């Protein structure tokens, strides 16, 4: 039987600690992991993203269906990347709006699904919609 000494002991300790932290993380947030695995990434362009930030809700007909994951500047416009539950189907002509969601002024992204077909994850909702 081989004994653990020196650097092998330290390495084994780090691996064990990492595994324990992973188990705790998975145990505390199983819903979040399922959401990430089943979500579809979409993007929308805005002339002004006024206060929208990662973590804000994405809603369809008042129901939370996802979260904003990134707000970036692209050619002078705000490109908002958001994740939507994979069970929610968005029409090809879906529109996106930024609204105030709470009395404290927290912003949210609202989607209005319309049009024939399905909005693909590679499609960007343009400013005109």
Phi, psi and omega per residue, in radians:
X1 nan 2.296 -3.071
X2 -1.535 2.368 3.128
X3 -1.634 2.532 3.104
X4 -1.548 2.200 3.124
X5 -2.462 2.638 3.010
X6 1.018 -2.206 -3.035
X7 -1.149 -0.531 3.106
X8 -1.147 -0.658 3.127
X9 -1.166 -0.767 3.132
X10 -1.114 -0.787 3.136
X11 -1.073 -0.776 3.115
X12 -1.089 -0.665 3.101
X13 -1.110 -0.765 3.121
X14 -1.132 -0.731 3.120
X15 -1.117 -0.760 3.109
X16 -1.086 -0.754 3.118
X17 -1.103 -0.749 3.120
X18 -1.078 -0.735 3.122
X19 -1.136 -0.701 3.114
X20 -1.116 -0.784 3.115
X21 -1.096 -0.675 3.102
X22 -1.101 -0.777 3.130
X23 -1.105 -0.735 3.121
X24 -1.117 -0.785 -3.137
X25 -1.070 -0.823 3.129
X26 -1.115 -0.698 -3.133
X27 -1.165 -0.586 -3.100
X28 -1.482 -0.395 -3.066
X29 -2.338 0.931 -3.129
X30 -1.136 -0.603 3.136
X31 -1.102 -0.696 3.139
X32 -1.125 -0.716 3.130
X33 -1.154 -0.712 3.097
X34 -1.122 -0.717 3.131
X35 -1.057 -0.779 3.137
X36 -1.131 -0.639 -3.094
X37 -1.293 -0.474 -3.054
X38 -1.918 0.061 -3.098
X39 -1.480 2.696 3.089
X40 -1.994 2.352 -3.111
X41 -1.508 2.285 3.064
X42 -2.299 2.882 3.110
X43 -2.410 2.642 3.087
X44 -2.474 2.525 3.096
X45 -1.764 2.465 3.092
X46 -2.385 2.640 3.036
X47 -1.311 -0.459 3.139
X48 -2.614 2.156 -3.134
X49 -1.666 0.133 3.099
X50 0.041 1.465 3.024
X51 1.523 -0.078 3.102
X52 -1.295 2.368 -3.116
X53 -2.517 2.836 3.119
X54 -0.956 2.402 -3.117
X55 1.751 -0.306 3.104
X56 -1.164 2.665 -3.109
X57 -1.234 2.639 2.939
X58 -2.025 2.236 -3.069
X59 -2.235 2.541 2.993
X60 -2.177 2.133 -3.116
X61 0.935 0.659 3.096
X62 1.413 -0.027 -3.118
X63 -1.801 2.276 3.116
X64 -1.184 2.160 -3.136
X65 -2.139 -0.007 -3.127
X66 3.068 -2.927 -3.135
X67 -2.440 2.690 3.040
X68 -1.314 2.289 -3.128
X69 -1.856 -0.430 -3.119
X70 -2.801 2.516 2.999
X71 -2.217 2.083 -3.070
X72 -2.338 2.809 3.098
X73 -1.653 2.243 3.129
X74 -2.400 1.936 3.122
X75 0.899 0.806 3.077
X76 1.393 0.075 3.130
X77 -2.142 2.746 3.122
X78 -1.529 2.093 3.076
X79 -1.743 1.987 -3.112
X80 -1.788 2.125 3.082
X81 -1.807 2.308 -3.099
X82 -2.496 2.707 3.137
X83 -1.892 2.346 3.140
X84 -2.151 2.441 3.091
X85 -0.865 2.292 -3.085
X86 -1.092 -0.310 3.118
X87 -1.413 -0.219 -3.124
X88 -1.586 2.146 3.115
X89 -1.738 2.191 3.113
X90 -1.829 2.337 3.125
X91 -1.166 2.795 -3.081
X92 -1.098 -0.431 -3.131
X93 -1.857 0.550 -3.131
X94 -1.024 2.423 3.074
X95 -1.911 2.694 -3.125
X96 -2.242 2.424 3.135
X97 -2.410 2.570 3.063
X98 -1.780 2.189 -3.085
X99 -2.290 2.895 3.035
X100 -1.497 2.242 -3.040
X101 -1.778 -0.388 -3.095
X102 -2.344 2.934 3.088
X103 -1.145 -0.384 3.136
X104 -1.498 -0.007 3.059
X105 1.607 0.172 3.106
X106 -1.126 2.349 -3.087
X107 -1.555 2.730 3.043
X108 -2.533 2.776 3.136
X109 -1.788 2.124 3.107
X110 -1.890 2.438 3.133
X111 -2.057 2.452 3.041
X112 -2.080 1.871 -3.094
X113 -1.329 2.251 3.092
X114 -2.734 2.904 3.098
X115 1.614 2.762 3.098
X116 -1.412 2.711 -3.126
X117 1.450 -2.990 -3.085
X118 -2.205 2.425 3.059
X119 -1.208 2.099 3.137
X120 -1.436 2.760 -3.134
X121 -1.171 -0.391 3.131
X122 -1.436 -0.242 3.139
X123 -1.356 2.450 3.053
X124 -1.878 2.202 3.094
X125 -1.223 2.068 -3.051
X126 -1.312 2.897 3.130
X127 -1.046 -0.624 -3.072
X128 -1.157 -0.262 3.091
X129 -1.791 nan nan
